[in-house]
Amino acid sequence: MKIALAFSGGGVRATVFHLGVLARLARQDLLGNVKIVSSVSGGSLAAGLVFTSAGFRWPDSDQYLHEVVPRCLSLLTTRNVQRAYVLKSLLRPWRLLSGRASVLGDALVDHWGITGSLSDLPVEPRWIINATCYQTGKNWRFQQDLMGDYQTKYVTDPDFRLSHALAASAAVPGLIGPLLIRSKHHRWSEFRDDAWCKIPPKYQYLHLWDGGVYDNLGVESLFKPGEGLREGTDYLIVCDASRPLGSETRQSRWRPGYLKASLRLVDVATDQVRSLRARMLMEHFKSNPGTGAYLRLGLSTQRIYARSDSDGKPSLTHDEVRQVSQIETTLRRITHSEFSLLFRHGFEVADAMLSTYGKDALDRTPRNIIAFKAA
């Protein structure tokens, strides 16, 4: 089995949910089967924590459970990146010249230890960090050996800080702000005639926003309608930790009415795009059994277990699932209780869906079941 992972956005709520999903894969010793990871926003922060906690490589299952998870638990429950971002914005206003997201990038270095550059990442699994380019309106991708989009073209072998790539991916409109890239600082190329050809930059400045504005599931690079899964993979796991849209929830008094309305419209449009992509994926999985699974935050695993032969498994109650589903999309420090519930929810959703709908595919994979102890 060659696994492709898509990690959605959703702030620290998504970060912890995705960590729980990885724990389910690790319990079945499947982390070594992951060939590519595509992430957005909070999902990019989750993948960033995993890679850096494991020394800029993808951990094996044992290392993930016994080293990476405890470190992530400690960082997420003791360090408040959102507060650090606000303080740095006030104390170092000159950093805003590179865009507000650059200040978030600095906070990720200082408080989470996200150091290094894209070139430090391993070749496998390939990690695609997704952002949205304001100038082109397209999906901008950061990778170990490439960054750019198909209209702006690309920078090969980019010397670019990993923390700033993550900050661009998580630059939520209204919460953070864009990352500013000065094109003259990079060498731009276009691939034609089987070779990379140097070209002049098309824009003087580029503004990169949260990848969720374009594709909050992060699946575009992994799945194409009518074509199927990306070459080199045969099982796609989509981890959707988006918060249900529901009714208006932005009650901040300091935001003027027009800004709240604008942000609400962004939420509505983003949710519609996510819903369309989710339906497309689920139709593909139904038509092609054993090719993937869609893991959704807020799913009641009790109902799934009740329909299978695993109804004796303990799971979160409906109220606990509702509680974690309503955690806001922020980058604040979370409590130990919130981490435990979100982590367990991610683990249980992955376990219920993979055991029920992906059992045949997983059973074809040789594995070594290892002990798992919840954080």
Salt bridges, closest charged atoms under 4 A:
ASP62 OD1 - HIS66 ND1 3.09
ASP106 OD2 - ARG95 NE 2.74
ASP106 OD1 - ARG161 NH2 3.41
ASP106 OD1 - HIS164 NE2 3.54
ASP110 OD2 - LYS88 NZ 2.50
GLU124 OE2 - LYS35 NZ 3.22
ASP145 OD1 - ARG126 NH1 3.14
GLU190 OE2 - LYS153 NZ 3.69
GLU190 OE1 - ARG192 NH1 2.92
ASP215 OD1 - ARG277 NE 3.32
GLU220 OE1 - ARG141 NH2 3.55
GLU220 OE2 - ARG277 NH2 3.57
ASP240 OD2 - ARG274 NH1 2.92
ASP240 OD2 - ARG296 NE 3.54
GLU248 OE1 - ARG264 NE 3.95
ASP267 OD2 - ARG250 NH2 2.71
ASP271 OD1 - ARG274 NH2 3.48
ASP319 OD1 - ARG322 NH1 2.66
GLU338 OE2 - ARG332 NH2 2.87
GLU348 OE2 - ARG344 NE 2.59
ASP351 OD1 - ARG24 NE 2.81
ASP351 OD1 - ARG27 NH2 3.34
ASP351 OD2 - LYS313 NZ 2.91
ASP363 OD2 - LYS359 NZ 2.86
ASP363 OD1 - ARG367 NH2 3.29
